Amino acid sequence: MHKIIAAILAVSSLAACVNLAPNYRRPDAPIPSVWSQRNTGNTGTANPIDIDWRTFIIDARLREVIEITIRNNRDLRIAALNIERARTQYRIERAALFPSIGASASVLRQRTATNDGSTTSPSTQYNIELGFCIKGKSAWCAD
């Protein structure tokens, strides 16, 4: 009895491995491989990304609806602001790669008192500093 059950299981497991479905072949897309510009009045072909949507959409009412939608689309506005913020952050990070020039100036004017209570004539000290920093090359550059 055990041999019969084992034989049935073996035959059924081999039968499960056989695939009776036909091989799938994806059909060709029913669209042209090149974009035609017949609606814009131009002859020839162009990349669809390069076509301005205002020249592509012929219906004036649809064009107006699209413009209102773009103007009032909060998510699109947020995405554009995020792109601008990323560009600004990139420029800030990139600016650290370029050399920087720094300058500072100070003036110290003081009188000193003598032992008899009188003061001396004022003394003036001028200090001017110029610096040129290349990131990683100068020891005094701020990190």
Chimera marker file (.cmm) of the C-alpha trace (Angstrom):
<marker_set name="trace">
<marker id="1" x="0.000" y="0.000" z="0.000" r="1" g="1" b="0" radius="0.5"/>
<marker id="2" x="2.863" y="2.361" z="0.857" r="1" g="1" b="0" radius="0.5"/>
<marker id="3" x="4.507" y="1.644" z="-2.491" r="1" g="1" b="0" radius="0.5"/>
<marker id="4" x="1.358" y="2.565" z="-4.390" r="1" g="1" b="0" radius="0.5"/>
<marker id="5" x="0.974" y="5.871" z="-2.518" r="1" g="1" b="0" radius="0.5"/>
<marker id="6" x="4.661" y="6.656" z="-3.080" r="1" g="1" b="0" radius="0.5"/>
<marker id="7" x="4.332" y="5.909" z="-6.799" r="1" g="1" b="0" radius="0.5"/>
<marker id="8" x="1.230" y="8.116" z="-7.091" r="1" g="1" b="0" radius="0.5"/>
<marker id="9" x="3.018" y="10.988" z="-5.296" r="1" g="1" b="0" radius="0.5"/>
<marker id="10" x="6.077" y="10.609" z="-7.524" r="1" g="1" b="0" radius="0.5"/>
<marker id="11" x="4.008" y="10.626" z="-10.731" r="1" g="1" b="0" radius="0.5"/>
<marker id="12" x="1.895" y="13.602" z="-9.562" r="1" g="1" b="0" radius="0.5"/>
<marker id="13" x="4.983" y="15.595" z="-8.572" r="1" g="1" b="0" radius="0.5"/>
<marker id="14" x="6.516" y="14.991" z="-12.018" r="1" g="1" b="0" radius="0.5"/>
<marker id="15" x="3.258" y="15.977" z="-13.689" r="1" g="1" b="0" radius="0.5"/>
<marker id="16" x="3.245" y="19.258" z="-11.738" r="1" g="1" b="0" radius="0.5"/>
<marker id="17" x="6.584" y="20.202" z="-13.324" r="1" g="1" b="0" radius="0.5"/>
<marker id="18" x="5.161" y="20.116" z="-16.848" r="1" g="1" b="0" radius="0.5"/>
<marker id="19" x="3.966" y="23.535" z="-18.006" r="1" g="1" b="0" radius="0.5"/>
<marker id="20" x="1.202" y="23.314" z="-20.585" r="1" g="1" b="0" radius="0.5"/>
<marker id="21" x="0.830" y="27.098" z="-21.025" r="1" g="1" b="0" radius="0.5"/>
<marker id="22" x="2.106" y="28.541" z="-24.306" r="1" g="1" b="0" radius="0.5"/>
<marker id="23" x="5.185" y="30.747" z="-24.264" r="1" g="1" b="0" radius="0.5"/>
<marker id="24" x="4.122" y="34.373" z="-23.829" r="1" g="1" b="0" radius="0.5"/>
<marker id="25" x="5.303" y="36.843" z="-26.414" r="1" g="1" b="0" radius="0.5"/>
<marker id="26" x="4.617" y="40.508" z="-25.669" r="1" g="1" b="0" radius="0.5"/>
<marker id="27" x="2.811" y="42.136" z="-28.573" r="1" g="1" b="0" radius="0.5"/>
<marker id="28" x="4.247" y="45.221" z="-30.221" r="1" g="1" b="0" radius="0.5"/>
<marker id="29" x="2.888" y="48.531" z="-28.954" r="1" g="1" b="0" radius="0.5"/>
<marker id="30" x="0.333" y="50.089" z="-31.333" r="1" g="1" b="0" radius="0.5"/>
<marker id="31" x="2.086" y="53.471" z="-31.272" r="1" g="1" b="0" radius="0.5"/>
<marker id="32" x="4.672" y="54.879" z="-33.656" r="1" g="1" b="0" radius="0.5"/>
<marker id="33" x="8.288" y="54.810" z="-32.569" r="1" g="1" b="0" radius="0.5"/>
<marker id="34" x="8.773" y="58.444" z="-33.691" r="1" g="1" b="0" radius="0.5"/>
<marker id="35" x="6.611" y="61.365" z="-32.558" r="1" g="1" b="0" radius="0.5"/>
<marker id="36" x="4.836" y="63.211" z="-35.328" r="1" g="1" b="0" radius="0.5"/>
<marker id="37" x="4.386" y="66.982" z="-35.172" r="1" g="1" b="0" radius="0.5"/>
<marker id="38" x="1.443" y="67.227" z="-37.554" r="1" g="1" b="0" radius="0.5"/>
<marker id="39" x="-0.675" y="69.159" z="-35.015" r="1" g="1" b="0" radius="0.5"/>
<marker id="40" x="1.918" y="71.906" z="-34.626" r="1" g="1" b="0" radius="0.5"/>
<marker id="41" x="2.295" y="72.564" z="-38.319" r="1" g="1" b="0" radius="0.5"/>
<marker id="42" x="5.920" y="71.366" z="-38.383" r="1" g="1" b="0" radius="0.5"/>
<marker id="43" x="7.048" y="68.557" z="-40.599" r="1" g="1" b="0" radius="0.5"/>
<marker id="44" x="9.530" y="65.984" z="-39.450" r="1" g="1" b="0" radius="0.5"/>
<marker id="45" x="10.032" y="64.264" z="-36.149" r="1" g="1" b="0" radius="0.5"/>
<marker id="46" x="11.022" y="65.425" z="-32.697" r="1" g="1" b="0" radius="0.5"/>
<marker id="47" x="11.468" y="64.110" z="-29.206" r="1" g="1" b="0" radius="0.5"/>
<marker id="48" x="8.158" y="64.390" z="-27.279" r="1" g="1" b="0" radius="0.5"/>
<marker id="49" x="9.981" y="65.954" z="-24.322" r="1" g="1" b="0" radius="0.5"/>
<marker id="50" x="11.143" y="68.866" z="-26.494" r="1" g="1" b="0" radius="0.5"/>
<marker id="51" x="7.603" y="69.825" z="-27.548" r="1" g="1" b="0" radius="0.5"/>
<marker id="52" x="6.036" y="72.674" z="-25.577" r="1" g="1" b="0" radius="0.5"/>
<marker id="53" x="2.671" y="71.558" z="-24.197" r="1" g="1" b="0" radius="0.5"/>
<marker id="54" x="0.993" y="74.824" z="-25.253" r="1" g="1" b="0" radius="0.5"/>
<marker id="55" x="1.709" y="74.060" z="-28.913" r="1" g="1" b="0" radius="0.5"/>
<marker id="56" x="0.740" y="70.423" z="-28.512" r="1" g="1" b="0" radius="0.5"/>
<marker id="57" x="-2.689" y="71.064" z="-26.932" r="1" g="1" b="0" radius="0.5"/>
<marker id="58" x="-4.937" y="72.526" z="-29.622" r="1" g="1" b="0" radius="0.5"/>
<marker id="59" x="-8.155" y="73.135" z="-27.657" r="1" g="1" b="0" radius="0.5"/>
<marker id="60" x="-8.110" y="76.578" z="-26.002" r="1" g="1" b="0" radius="0.5"/>
<marker id="61" x="-10.427" y="75.561" z="-23.144" r="1" g="1" b="0" radius="0.5"/>
<marker id="62" x="-8.270" y="72.540" z="-22.316" r="1" g="1" b="0" radius="0.5"/>
<marker id="63" x="-5.181" y="74.750" z="-22.439" r="1" g="1" b="0" radius="0.5"/>
<marker id="64" x="-6.817" y="77.147" z="-19.971" r="1" g="1" b="0" radius="0.5"/>
<marker id="65" x="-7.745" y="74.288" z="-17.611" r="1" g="1" b="0" radius="0.5"/>
<marker id="66" x="-4.169" y="72.991" z="-17.690" r="1" g="1" b="0" radius="0.5"/>
<marker id="67" x="-2.757" y="76.456" z="-16.949" r="1" g="1" b="0" radius="0.5"/>
<marker id="68" x="-5.138" y="76.901" z="-13.993" r="1" g="1" b="0" radius="0.5"/>
<marker id="69" x="-4.213" y="73.446" z="-12.710" r="1" g="1" b="0" radius="0.5"/>
<marker id="70" x="-0.497" y="74.135" z="-12.942" r="1" g="1" b="0" radius="0.5"/>
<marker id="71" x="-0.902" y="77.541" z="-11.304" r="1" g="1" b="0" radius="0.5"/>
<marker id="72" x="-2.938" y="76.137" z="-8.376" r="1" g="1" b="0" radius="0.5"/>
<marker id="73" x="-1.093" y="72.849" z="-7.908" r="1" g="1" b="0" radius="0.5"/>
<marker id="74" x="0.367" y="73.064" z="-4.395" r="1" g="1" b="0" radius="0.5"/>
<marker id="75" x="2.359" y="69.827" z="-4.712" r="1" g="1" b="0" radius="0.5"/>
<marker id="76" x="3.988" y="71.059" z="-7.900" r="1" g="1" b="0" radius="0.5"/>
<marker id="77" x="4.875" y="74.349" z="-6.204" r="1" g="1" b="0" radius="0.5"/>
<marker id="78" x="6.365" y="72.499" z="-3.221" r="1" g="1" b="0" radius="0.5"/>
<marker id="79" x="8.358" y="70.237" z="-5.551" r="1" g="1" b="0" radius="0.5"/>
<marker id="80" x="9.730" y="73.267" z="-7.424" r="1" g="1" b="0" radius="0.5"/>
<marker id="81" x="10.705" y="74.923" z="-4.122" r="1" g="1" b="0" radius="0.5"/>
<marker id="82" x="12.412" y="71.711" z="-2.964" r="1" g="1" b="0" radius="0.5"/>
<marker id="83" x="14.414" y="71.619" z="-6.179" r="1" g="1" b="0" radius="0.5"/>
<marker id="84" x="15.443" y="75.253" z="-5.710" r="1" g="1" b="0" radius="0.5"/>
<marker id="85" x="16.421" y="74.556" z="-2.087" r="1" g="1" b="0" radius="0.5"/>
<marker id="86" x="18.547" y="71.571" z="-3.169" r="1" g="1" b="0" radius="0.5"/>
<marker id="87" x="20.257" y="73.704" z="-5.833" r="1" g="1" b="0" radius="0.5"/>
<marker id="88" x="21.009" y="76.404" z="-3.263" r="1" g="1" b="0" radius="0.5"/>
<marker id="89" x="22.388" y="73.866" z="-0.795" r="1" g="1" b="0" radius="0.5"/>
<marker id="90" x="24.559" y="72.416" z="-3.568" r="1" g="1" b="0" radius="0.5"/>
<marker id="91" x="25.957" y="75.879" z="-4.363" r="1" g="1" b="0" radius="0.5"/>
<marker id="92" x="26.702" y="76.472" z="-0.677" r="1" g="1" b="0" radius="0.5"/>
<marker id="93" x="28.490" y="73.125" z="-0.353" r="1" g="1" b="0" radius="0.5"/>
<marker id="94" x="30.360" y="73.711" z="-3.593" r="1" g="1" b="0" radius="0.5"/>
<marker id="95" x="31.514" y="77.155" z="-2.442" r="1" g="1" b="0" radius="0.5"/>
<marker id="96" x="33.643" y="75.520" z="0.260" r="1" g="1" b="0" radius="0.5"/>
<marker id="97" x="35.810" y="73.978" z="-2.484" r="1" g="1" b="0" radius="0.5"/>
<marker id="98" x="37.001" y="77.356" z="-3.772" r="1" g="1" b="0" radius="0.5"/>
<marker id="99" x="39.714" y="79.498" z="-2.169" r="1" g="1" b="0" radius="0.5"/>
<marker id="100" x="38.580" y="82.249" z="0.152" r="1" g="1" b="0" radius="0.5"/>
<marker id="101" x="40.104" y="85.622" z="0.892" r="1" g="1" b="0" radius="0.5"/>
<marker id="102" x="39.635" y="87.330" z="4.237" r="1" g="1" b="0" radius="0.5"/>
<marker id="103" x="40.599" y="90.713" z="5.602" r="1" g="1" b="0" radius="0.5"/>
<marker id="104" x="40.249" y="92.441" z="8.943" r="1" g="1" b="0" radius="0.5"/>
<marker id="105" x="41.435" y="95.736" z="10.364" r="1" g="1" b="0" radius="0.5"/>
<marker id="106" x="41.484" y="97.177" z="13.871" r="1" g="1" b="0" radius="0.5"/>
<marker id="107" x="42.679" y="100.338" z="15.599" r="1" g="1" b="0" radius="0.5"/>
<marker id="108" x="43.634" y="100.541" z="19.300" r="1" g="1" b="0" radius="0.5"/>
<marker id="109" x="44.091" y="103.983" z="20.843" r="1" g="1" b="0" radius="0.5"/>
<marker id="110" x="44.983" y="104.244" z="24.507" r="1" g="1" b="0" radius="0.5"/>
<marker id="111" x="46.549" y="106.469" z="27.173" r="1" g="1" b="0" radius="0.5"/>
<marker id="112" x="48.524" y="105.042" z="30.003" r="1" g="1" b="0" radius="0.5"/>
<marker id="113" x="48.705" y="106.487" z="33.463" r="1" g="1" b="0" radius="0.5"/>
<marker id="114" x="52.047" y="107.285" z="35.147" r="1" g="1" b="0" radius="0.5"/>
<marker id="115" x="52.920" y="106.927" z="38.839" r="1" g="1" b="0" radius="0.5"/>
<marker id="116" x="52.356" y="110.624" z="39.586" r="1" g="1" b="0" radius="0.5"/>
<marker id="117" x="48.736" y="110.485" z="38.303" r="1" g="1" b="0" radius="0.5"/>
<marker id="118" x="49.291" y="112.177" z="34.959" r="1" g="1" b="0" radius="0.5"/>
<marker id="119" x="48.669" y="110.474" z="31.654" r="1" g="1" b="0" radius="0.5"/>
<marker id="120" x="50.992" y="110.077" z="28.753" r="1" g="1" b="0" radius="0.5"/>
<marker id="121" x="50.192" y="111.147" z="25.255" r="1" g="1" b="0" radius="0.5"/>
<marker id="122" x="47.837" y="108.730" z="23.493" r="1" g="1" b="0" radius="0.5"/>
<marker id="123" x="49.363" y="105.844" z="21.604" r="1" g="1" b="0" radius="0.5"/>
<marker id="124" x="47.713" y="104.386" z="18.517" r="1" g="1" b="0" radius="0.5"/>
<marker id="125" x="48.167" y="100.854" z="17.230" r="1" g="1" b="0" radius="0.5"/>
<marker id="126" x="46.928" y="99.815" z="13.776" r="1" g="1" b="0" radius="0.5"/>
<marker id="127" x="46.425" y="96.161" z="12.898" r="1" g="1" b="0" radius="0.5"/>
<marker id="128" x="45.573" y="94.896" z="9.416" r="1" g="1" b="0" radius="0.5"/>
<marker id="129" x="45.296" y="91.188" z="8.552" r="1" g="1" b="0" radius="0.5"/>
<marker id="130" x="44.865" y="89.640" z="5.125" r="1" g="1" b="0" radius="0.5"/>
<marker id="131" x="44.304" y="85.950" z="4.578" r="1" g="1" b="0" radius="0.5"/>
<marker id="132" x="44.043" y="83.555" z="1.688" r="1" g="1" b="0" radius="0.5"/>
<marker id="133" x="42.653" y="80.122" z="2.418" r="1" g="1" b="0" radius="0.5"/>
<marker id="134" x="42.642" y="77.011" z="0.252" r="1" g="1" b="0" radius="0.5"/>
<marker id="135" x="40.592" y="74.279" z="1.916" r="1" g="1" b="0" radius="0.5"/>
<marker id="136" x="42.908" y="71.671" z="3.383" r="1" g="1" b="0" radius="0.5"/>
<marker id="137" x="46.105" y="73.527" z="2.398" r="1" g="1" b="0" radius="0.5"/>
<marker id="138" x="46.357" y="76.296" z="5.001" r="1" g="1" b="0" radius="0.5"/>
<marker id="139" x="46.616" y="75.624" z="8.720" r="1" g="1" b="0" radius="0.5"/>
<marker id="140" x="44.611" y="78.665" z="9.792" r="1" g="1" b="0" radius="0.5"/>
<marker id="141" x="41.558" y="77.955" z="7.578" r="1" g="1" b="0" radius="0.5"/>
<marker id="142" x="38.323" y="77.532" z="9.495" r="1" g="1" b="0" radius="0.5"/>
<marker id="143" x="36.659" y="74.175" z="8.975" r="1" g="1" b="0" radius="0.5"/>
<link id1="1" id2="2" r="1" g="1" b="0" radius="0.2"/>
<link id1="2" id2="3" r="1" g="1" b="0" radius="0.2"/>
<link id1="3" id2="4" r="1" g="1" b="0" radius="0.2"/>
<link id1="4" id2="5" r="1" g="1" b="0" radius="0.2"/>
<link id1="5" id2="6" r="1" g="1" b="0" radius="0.2"/>
<link id1="6" id2="7" r="1" g="1" b="0" radius="0.2"/>
<link id1="7" id2="8" r="1" g="1" b="0" radius="0.2"/>
<link id1="8" id2="9" r="1" g="1" b="0" radius="0.2"/>
<link id1="9" id2="10" r="1" g="1" b="0" radius="0.2"/>
<link id1="10" id2="11" r="1" g="1" b="0" radius="0.2"/>
<link id1="11" id2="12" r="1" g="1" b="0" radius="0.2"/>
<link id1="12" id2="13" r="1" g="1" b="0" radius="0.2"/>
<link id1="13" id2="14" r="1" g="1" b="0" radius="0.2"/>
<link id1="14" id2="15" r="1" g="1" b="0" radius="0.2"/>
<link id1="15" id2="16" r="1" g="1" b="0" radius="0.2"/>
<link id1="16" id2="17" r="1" g="1" b="0" radius="0.2"/>
<link id1="17" id2="18" r="1" g="1" b="0" radius="0.2"/>
<link id1="18" id2="19" r="1" g="1" b="0" radius="0.2"/>
<link id1="19" id2="20" r="1" g="1" b="0" radius="0.2"/>
<link id1="20" id2="21" r="1" g="1" b="0" radius="0.2"/>
<link id1="21" id2="22" r="1" g="1" b="0" radius="0.2"/>
<link id1="22" id2="23" r="1" g="1" b="0" radius="0.2"/>
<link id1="23" id2="24" r="1" g="1" b="0" radius="0.2"/>
<link id1="24" id2="25" r="1" g="1" b="0" radius="0.2"/>
<link id1="25" id2="26" r="1" g="1" b="0" radius="0.2"/>
<link id1="26" id2="27" r="1" g="1" b="0" radius="0.2"/>
<link id1="27" id2="28" r="1" g="1" b="0" radius="0.2"/>
<link id1="28" id2="29" r="1" g="1" b="0" radius="0.2"/>
<link id1="29" id2="30" r="1" g="1" b="0" radius="0.2"/>
<link id1="30" id2="31" r="1" g="1" b="0" radius="0.2"/>
<link id1="31" id2="32" r="1" g="1" b="0" radius="0.2"/>
<link id1="32" id2="33" r="1" g="1" b="0" radius="0.2"/>
<link id1="33" id2="34" r="1" g="1" b="0" radius="0.2"/>
<link id1="34" id2="35" r="1" g="1" b="0" radius="0.2"/>
<link id1="35" id2="36" r="1" g="1" b="0" radius="0.2"/>
<link id1="36" id2="37" r="1" g="1" b="0" radius="0.2"/>
<link id1="37" id2="38" r="1" g="1" b="0" radius="0.2"/>
<link id1="38" id2="39" r="1" g="1" b="0" radius="0.2"/>
<link id1="39" id2="40" r="1" g="1" b="0" radius="0.2"/>
<link id1="40" id2="41" r="1" g="1" b="0" radius="0.2"/>
<link id1="41" id2="42" r="1" g="1" b="0" radius="0.2"/>
<link id1="42" id2="43" r="1" g="1" b="0" radius="0.2"/>
<link id1="43" id2="44" r="1" g="1" b="0" radius="0.2"/>
<link id1="44" id2="45" r="1" g="1" b="0" radius="0.2"/>
<link id1="45" id2="46" r="1" g="1" b="0" radius="0.2"/>
<link id1="46" id2="47" r="1" g="1" b="0" radius="0.2"/>
<link id1="47" id2="48" r="1" g="1" b="0" radius="0.2"/>
<link id1="48" id2="49" r="1" g="1" b="0" radius="0.2"/>
<link id1="49" id2="50" r="1" g="1" b="0" radius="0.2"/>
<link id1="50" id2="51" r="1" g="1" b="0" radius="0.2"/>
<link id1="51" id2="52" r="1" g="1" b="0" radius="0.2"/>
<link id1="52" id2="53" r="1" g="1" b="0" radius="0.2"/>
<link id1="53" id2="54" r="1" g="1" b="0" radius="0.2"/>
<link id1="54" id2="55" r="1" g="1" b="0" radius="0.2"/>
<link id1="55" id2="56" r="1" g="1" b="0" radius="0.2"/>
<link id1="56" id2="57" r="1" g="1" b="0" radius="0.2"/>
<link id1="57" id2="58" r="1" g="1" b="0" radius="0.2"/>
<link id1="58" id2="59" r="1" g="1" b="0" radius="0.2"/>
<link id1="59" id2="60" r="1" g="1" b="0" radius="0.2"/>
<link id1="60" id2="61" r="1" g="1" b="0" radius="0.2"/>
<link id1="61" id2="62" r="1" g="1" b="0" radius="0.2"/>
<link id1="62" id2="63" r="1" g="1" b="0" radius="0.2"/>
<link id1="63" id2="64" r="1" g="1" b="0" radius="0.2"/>
<link id1="64" id2="65" r="1" g="1" b="0" radius="0.2"/>
<link id1="65" id2="66" r="1" g="1" b="0" radius="0.2"/>
<link id1="66" id2="67" r="1" g="1" b="0" radius="0.2"/>
<link id1="67" id2="68" r="1" g="1" b="0" radius="0.2"/>
<link id1="68" id2="69" r="1" g="1" b="0" radius="0.2"/>
<link id1="69" id2="70" r="1" g="1" b="0" radius="0.2"/>
<link id1="70" id2="71" r="1" g="1" b="0" radius="0.2"/>
<link id1="71" id2="72" r="1" g="1" b="0" radius="0.2"/>
<link id1="72" id2="73" r="1" g="1" b="0" radius="0.2"/>
<link id1="73" id2="74" r="1" g="1" b="0" radius="0.2"/>
<link id1="74" id2="75" r="1" g="1" b="0" radius="0.2"/>
<link id1="75" id2="76" r="1" g="1" b="0" radius="0.2"/>
<link id1="76" id2="77" r="1" g="1" b="0" radius="0.2"/>
<link id1="77" id2="78" r="1" g="1" b="0" radius="0.2"/>
<link id1="78" id2="79" r="1" g="1" b="0" radius="0.2"/>
<link id1="79" id2="80" r="1" g="1" b="0" radius="0.2"/>
<link id1="80" id2="81" r="1" g="1" b="0" radius="0.2"/>
<link id1="81" id2="82" r="1" g="1" b="0" radius="0.2"/>
<link id1="82" id2="83" r="1" g="1" b="0" radius="0.2"/>
<link id1="83" id2="84" r="1" g="1" b="0" radius="0.2"/>
<link id1="84" id2="85" r="1" g="1" b="0" radius="0.2"/>
<link id1="85" id2="86" r="1" g="1" b="0" radius="0.2"/>
<link id1="86" id2="87" r="1" g="1" b="0" radius="0.2"/>
<link id1="87" id2="88" r="1" g="1" b="0" radius="0.2"/>
<link id1="88" id2="89" r="1" g="1" b="0" radius="0.2"/>
<link id1="89" id2="90" r="1" g="1" b="0" radius="0.2"/>
<link id1="90" id2="91" r="1" g="1" b="0" radius="0.2"/>
<link id1="91" id2="92" r="1" g="1" b="0" radius="0.2"/>
<link id1="92" id2="93" r="1" g="1" b="0" radius="0.2"/>
<link id1="93" id2="94" r="1" g="1" b="0" radius="0.2"/>
<link id1="94" id2="95" r="1" g="1" b="0" radius="0.2"/>
<link id1="95" id2="96" r="1" g="1" b="0" radius="0.2"/>
<link id1="96" id2="97" r="1" g="1" b="0" radius="0.2"/>
<link id1="97" id2="98" r="1" g="1" b="0" radius="0.2"/>
<link id1="98" id2="99" r="1" g="1" b="0" radius="0.2"/>
<link id1="99" id2="100" r="1" g="1" b="0" radius="0.2"/>
<link id1="100" id2="101" r="1" g="1" b="0" radius="0.2"/>
<link id1="101" id2="102" r="1" g="1" b="0" radius="0.2"/>
<link id1="102" id2="103" r="1" g="1" b="0" radius="0.2"/>
<link id1="103" id2="104" r="1" g="1" b="0" radius="0.2"/>
<link id1="104" id2="105" r="1" g="1" b="0" radius="0.2"/>
<link id1="105" id2="106" r="1" g="1" b="0" radius="0.2"/>
<link id1="106" id2="107" r="1" g="1" b="0" radius="0.2"/>
<link id1="107" id2="108" r="1" g="1" b="0" radius="0.2"/>
<link id1="108" id2="109" r="1" g="1" b="0" radius="0.2"/>
<link id1="109" id2="110" r="1" g="1" b="0" radius="0.2"/>
<link id1="110" id2="111" r="1" g="1" b="0" radius="0.2"/>
<link id1="111" id2="112" r="1" g="1" b="0" radius="0.2"/>
<link id1="112" id2="113" r="1" g="1" b="0" radius="0.2"/>
<link id1="113" id2="114" r="1" g="1" b="0" radius="0.2"/>
<link id1="114" id2="115" r="1" g="1" b="0" radius="0.2"/>
<link id1="115" id2="116" r="1" g="1" b="0" radius="0.2"/>
<link id1="116" id2="117" r="1" g="1" b="0" radius="0.2"/>
<link id1="117" id2="118" r="1" g="1" b="0" radius="0.2"/>
<link id1="118" id2="119" r="1" g="1" b="0" radius="0.2"/>
<link id1="119" id2="120" r="1" g="1" b="0" radius="0.2"/>
<link id1="120" id2="121" r="1" g="1" b="0" radius="0.2"/>
<link id1="121" id2="122" r="1" g="1" b="0" radius="0.2"/>
<link id1="122" id2="123" r="1" g="1" b="0" radius="0.2"/>
<link id1="123" id2="124" r="1" g="1" b="0" radius="0.2"/>
<link id1="124" id2="125" r="1" g="1" b="0" radius="0.2"/>
<link id1="125" id2="126" r="1" g="1" b="0" radius="0.2"/>
<link id1="126" id2="127" r="1" g="1" b="0" radius="0.2"/>
<link id1="127" id2="128" r="1" g="1" b="0" radius="0.2"/>
<link id1="128" id2="129" r="1" g="1" b="0" radius="0.2"/>
<link id1="129" id2="130" r="1" g="1" b="0" radius="0.2"/>
<link id1="130" id2="131" r="1" g="1" b="0" radius="0.2"/>
<link id1="131" id2="132" r="1" g="1" b="0" radius="0.2"/>
<link id1="132" id2="133" r="1" g="1" b="0" radius="0.2"/>
<link id1="133" id2="134" r="1" g="1" b="0" radius="0.2"/>
<link id1="134" id2="135" r="1" g="1" b="0" radius="0.2"/>
<link id1="135" id2="136" r="1" g="1" b="0" radius="0.2"/>
<link id1="136" id2="137" r="1" g="1" b="0" radius="0.2"/>
<link id1="137" id2="138" r="1" g="1" b="0" radius="0.2"/>
<link id1="138" id2="139" r="1" g="1" b="0" radius="0.2"/>
<link id1="139" id2="140" r="1" g="1" b="0" radius="0.2"/>
<link id1="140" id2="141" r="1" g="1" b="0" radius="0.2"/>
<link id1="141" id2="142" r="1" g="1" b="0" radius="0.2"/>
<link id1="142" id2="143" r="1" g="1" b="0" radius="0.2"/>
</marker_set>
